[in-house]
Each structure stands twice: as C-alpha cells, then as structure tokens.
Amino acid sequence: MEVSVIKIGNSKGIRLSKTMIDKYSIKDSVNLILEEDQIIIKPMSKSRKGWEKAFKEMAENGDDQLLIDDVFKDENLEEWK
C-alpha cells in the first residue's frame, strides 16, 4: 500500500486510515521495528495481557507461593512508623 509522507511541524509522518487503525486495534502508540531495508509498524499489545488467566492457573496448581518471605525475621517494622 502506498501512502504519502506529510509534514507535521518540523517533522514528517504518515497517516493511517480509520479502517486500518480499527482493523489492527491501534490505540495511542505503536511499536516501530527497524530492519535492514524496512520499517515495520506493529500495534502495541497490552503489557499484562493474559496475566489474569495465568495467575488463576497458578493458584489452581498451587504455584502461587512466595519464593522469599515478605517480612524477614530480623526486620524491625517499628522503624517505618
């Protein structure tokens, strides 16, 4: 698909059609991948996508135990008051 490069202030950019934005679920930002002879524009995915399901499975399997105690035996919590 050919698109025009347009002037945006002191910079230049390209316009994406509403159809393309909707089709690829582009929100506020995209990920640019710079390769040898091409630029790839990818929509940003949710950073925590799938975490809820993964945490639920961990809980069901008993894999959600702390690896390190959150309070150490010699820790003085009075210092933080």
C-alpha positions as CSV (number, residue, x, y, z in Angstrom):
1,M,0.0,0.0,0.0
2,E,1.4,3.4,-0.9
3,V,0.9,6.3,1.4
4,S,2.2,9.9,1.3
5,V,4.7,11.3,3.7
6,I,3.3,14.5,5.1
7,K,4.8,17.5,7.0
8,I,3.9,17.6,10.7
9,G,5.5,20.6,12.3
10,N,9.3,20.3,11.8
11,S,8.9,16.5,11.3
12,K,7.3,14.3,8.7
13,G,4.9,11.4,9.2
14,I,2.3,9.2,7.5
15,R,-1.4,9.0,8.0
16,L,-3.2,5.7,8.7
17,S,-6.8,5.4,7.7
18,K,-9.5,4.8,10.3
19,T,-10.2,1.4,8.7
20,M,-6.5,0.4,9.2
21,I,-6.5,1.7,12.8
22,D,-9.6,-0.2,13.7
23,K,-8.5,-3.4,11.9
24,Y,-5.2,-3.6,13.8
25,S,-6.5,-2.1,17.1
26,I,-4.1,0.7,17.1
27,K,-4.5,2.9,20.2
28,D,-2.2,5.7,21.4
29,S,1.2,4.2,20.3
30,V,2.8,1.7,18.0
31,N,6.0,-0.3,18.1
32,L,8.4,0.5,15.2
33,I,10.7,-2.3,14.2
34,L,13.7,-1.1,12.2
35,E,15.2,-3.7,9.9
36,E,17.8,-3.6,7.2
37,D,15.6,-2.2,4.4
38,Q,12.2,-1.8,6.0
39,I,10.2,-0.3,8.9
40,I,7.5,-2.4,10.5
41,I,4.7,-0.7,12.4
42,K,3.0,-3.0,14.9
43,P,0.3,-2.1,17.4
44,M,1.4,-2.1,21.0
45,S,-0.1,-5.1,22.9
46,K,-1.3,-4.8,26.4
47,S,1.7,-5.3,28.6
48,R,-0.2,-7.6,31.0
49,K,-2.3,-9.4,28.5
50,G,-3.1,-12.9,29.7
51,W,-1.8,-12.4,33.2
52,E,-5.2,-12.9,34.8
53,K,-5.6,-16.3,33.3
54,A,-2.0,-17.2,34.1
55,F,-2.4,-16.2,37.8
56,K,-5.7,-18.2,38.0
57,E,-3.9,-21.3,36.7
58,M,-1.0,-20.8,39.1
59,A,-3.5,-20.6,42.0
60,E,-5.3,-23.7,40.9
61,N,-2.0,-25.6,40.6
62,G,-0.7,-24.2,44.0
63,D,2.2,-22.5,42.2
64,D,1.4,-19.0,43.6
65,Q,3.5,-19.4,46.8
66,L,6.0,-16.7,47.8
67,L,9.6,-17.6,47.0
68,I,11.0,-15.2,49.5
69,D,9.3,-14.2,52.8
70,D,7.8,-10.7,52.5
71,V,8.9,-9.9,56.1
72,F,12.3,-11.1,57.4
73,K,12.6,-12.4,61.0
74,D,15.1,-9.6,62.0
75,E,13.2,-6.8,60.3
76,N,12.1,-4.0,62.6
77,L,8.7,-2.7,61.3
78,E,8.6,-0.1,64.1
79,E,11.3,1.9,62.1
80,W,8.7,2.6,59.4
81,K,6.1,4.3,61.6
